[in-house]
Amino acid sequence: MKIMIAYDDSRNAKLALAQVVTLFGRLSPEITLVTVVENPGDSTDKNLEFFDQETEELRQGVDQALAFCSKEGIKAHALFAQGDARKMILAATKKHTPDILVVARHSHQPDGGFIAKSLTYFVDEVDYMTFGSVSAFLARRVECPLLILPS
């Protein structure tokens, strides 16, 4: 079974990977982690420096995810892309034809303050009524089964 996971090293992506291992681990799946780095806004030195830093942090996170899969006895590899996450993930599904695509719902962790927690609660309530932009885009266009995991 070929499972593709949209992986951005966020808390929810890590939880989605763990859930995939729990749900499908006995089927000896081959997992592909698709990680997309968005293009820098412009070519100023500061933006390129930020882009390089973000790329390196994502690579380190993906390396940790691959090590987790290896520890669990699951074959896994990573694909890196640059551009619009929605379009790059869709293109990866067309090129690699997974049996299922797994996407974690996007959420933001509060910083711990009372106001932040209250605002996060409100936003989460609204967010539960809709999908994120990436999952909504993929739900309308992807040609394989799509599993959207909650946070």
RODO-2510 file (C-alpha; in nm, 4 decimals, decimal comma):
residues 151
     n   res          X          Y          Z
     1     m     0,0000     0,0000     0,0000
     2     k     0,1367     0,3385    -0,1045
     3     i     0,0467     0,6185     0,1382
     4     m     0,1332     0,9801     0,0690
     5     i     0,1309     1,2268     0,3583
     6     a     0,1375     1,6044     0,3170
     7     y     0,4056     1,6772     0,5769
     8     d     0,5095     2,0220     0,6993
     9     d     0,6641     1,9187     1,0337
    10     s     0,3807     2,0881     1,2239
    11     r     0,2258     1,9377     1,5360
    12     n    -0,0692     1,8134     1,3295
    13     a     0,1523     1,6619     1,0606
    14     k     0,3440     1,4704     1,3286
    15     l     0,0164     1,3472     1,4779
    16     a    -0,1072     1,2463     1,1314
    17     l     0,2099     1,0454     1,0703
    18     a     0,1682     0,8676     1,4046
    19     q    -0,1981     0,7948     1,3229
    20     v    -0,1055     0,6563     0,9805
    21     v     0,1491     0,4251     1,1438
    22     t    -0,1146     0,3115     1,3943
    23     l    -0,3897     0,2650     1,1357
    24     f    -0,1909     0,1151     0,8492
    25     g     0,1308    -0,0163     1,0044
    26     r     0,0264    -0,3822     0,9866
    27     l    -0,0221    -0,3503     0,6113
    28     s     0,3494    -0,2760     0,5617
    29     p     0,2828     0,0487     0,3785
    30     e     0,5329     0,2501     0,1809
    31     i     0,5022     0,6084     0,3047
    32     t     0,5935     0,9126     0,1003
    33     l     0,6220     1,2405     0,2899
    34     v     0,5552     1,5372     0,0615
    35     t     0,7032     1,8608     0,1946
    36     v     0,6550     2,1911     0,0187
    37     v     0,8531     2,5065     0,0807
    38     e     0,6779     2,8157    -0,0457
    39     n     0,8725     3,0495    -0,2700
    40     p     1,0325     3,3536    -0,1085
    41     g     0,8266     3,6691    -0,1571
    42     d     1,1088     3,8476    -0,3394
    43     s     1,4779     3,8019    -0,3905
    44     t     1,6076     4,0310    -0,1162
    45     d     1,8883     3,8896     0,0945
    46     k     1,6652     3,8844     0,4034
    47     n     1,3917     3,6838     0,2292
    48     l     1,6397     3,4391     0,0804
    49     e     1,8002     3,3949     0,4216
    50     f     1,4581     3,3249     0,5757
    51     f     1,3760     3,0846     0,2899
    52     d     1,7018     2,8937     0,3405
    53     q     1,6406     2,8744     0,7164
    54     e     1,2837     2,7487     0,6670
    55     t     1,4035     2,4903     0,4157
    56     e     1,6718     2,3608     0,6520
    57     e     1,4264     2,3381     0,9439
    58     l     1,1816     2,1423     0,7272
    59     r     1,4577     1,9049     0,6138
    60     q     1,5528     1,8384     0,9750
    61     g     1,1891     1,7736     1,0645
    62     v     1,1458     1,5373     0,7712
    63     d     1,4650     1,3538     0,8711
    64     q     1,3158     1,3015     1,2177
    65     a     0,9901     1,1759     1,0646
    66     l     1,1797     0,9322     0,8429
    67     a     1,3740     0,8093     1,1480
    68     f     1,0409     0,7556     1,3280
    69     c     0,9131     0,5460     1,0367
    70     s     1,2336     0,3451     1,0279
    71     k     1,2103     0,2792     1,4014
    72     e     0,8543     0,1539     1,3471
    73     g     0,9742    -0,0771     1,0685
    74     i     0,7998     0,1151     0,7921
    75     k     0,9588     0,1979     0,4588
    76     a     0,9438     0,5736     0,3960
    77     h     1,0989     0,8408     0,1800
    78     a     1,0513     1,2121     0,1237
    79     l     0,9723     1,4359    -0,1693
    80     f     1,0576     1,8044    -0,1499
    81     a     0,8919     2,0649    -0,3683
    82     q     0,8958     2,4406    -0,3935
    83     g     0,5888     2,6499    -0,4717
    84     d     0,2192     2,6523    -0,3876
    85     a     0,1589     2,3628    -0,1435
    86     r    -0,1823     2,2797    -0,2897
    87     k    -0,0552     2,2500    -0,6460
    88     m     0,2669     2,0718    -0,5547
    89     i     0,0856     1,8071    -0,3465
    90     l    -0,1675     1,7552    -0,6256
    91     a     0,1148     1,7172    -0,8780
    92     a     0,2882     1,4644    -0,6507
    93     t    -0,0279     1,2517    -0,6337
    94     k    -0,0565     1,2525    -1,0111
    95     k     0,3077     1,1566    -1,0603
    96     h     0,3393     0,8931    -0,7839
    97     t    -0,0217     0,7603    -0,7746
    98     p    -0,0602     0,6764    -0,4037
    99     d    -0,3382     0,4496    -0,2828
   100     i    -0,4354     0,7209    -0,0353
   101     l    -0,3366     1,0788     0,0439
   102     v    -0,3349     1,1871     0,4083
   103     v    -0,3633     1,5521     0,5077
   104     a    -0,3739     1,6935     0,8604
   105     r    -0,6119     1,9788     0,9264
   106     h    -0,4189     2,2991     0,9793
   107     s    -0,4372     2,4693     1,3173
   108     h    -0,2447     2,7214     1,5193
   109     q    -0,1307     2,6473     1,8737
   110     p    -0,2071     2,9262     2,1238
   111     d     0,0806     3,0957     2,3003
   112     g    -0,0696     3,0117     2,6392
   113     g    -0,2210     3,3470     2,7365
   114     f    -0,5889     3,3808     2,8288
   115     i    -0,6712     3,6029     2,5306
   116     a    -0,4816     3,3784     2,2906
   117     k    -0,6606     3,0691     2,4212
   118     s    -0,9986     3,2431     2,3898
   119     l    -0,9272     3,3576     2,0365
   120     t    -0,7945     3,0157     1,9420
   121     y    -1,1086     2,8505     2,0792
   122     f    -1,3244     3,0836     1,8684
   123     v    -1,1142     3,0300     1,5543
   124     d    -1,1149     2,6519     1,6092
   125     e    -1,4945     2,6525     1,6327
   126     v    -1,5197     2,8369     1,3013
   127     d    -1,2456     2,6176     1,1546
   128     y    -1,4363     2,2983     1,2410
   129     m    -1,7131     2,4139     1,0069
   130     t    -1,4760     2,4209     0,7087
   131     f    -1,1619     2,2573     0,5816
   132     g    -0,8365     2,4447     0,5425
   133     s    -0,7488     2,5835     0,2031
   134     v    -0,5088     2,2994     0,1199
   135     s    -0,7449     2,0182     0,2178
   136     a    -1,0428     2,1879     0,0483
   137     f    -0,8429     2,2315    -0,2732
   138     l    -0,7271     1,8691    -0,2662
   139     a    -1,0732     1,7345    -0,1802
   140     r    -1,2058     1,8850    -0,5036
   141     r    -0,9178     1,7805    -0,7285
   142     v    -0,7226     1,4784    -0,6064
   143     e    -0,7844     1,1533    -0,7950
   144     c    -0,7076     0,9134    -0,5098
   145     p    -0,8851     0,8614    -0,1765
   146     l    -0,8198     1,1487     0,0652
   147     l    -0,8050     1,1128     0,4426
   148     i    -0,8225     1,4413     0,6350
   149     l    -0,7191     1,3874     0,9956
   150     p    -0,8315     1,6247     1,2709
   151     s    -0,5883     1,7940     1,5047
***
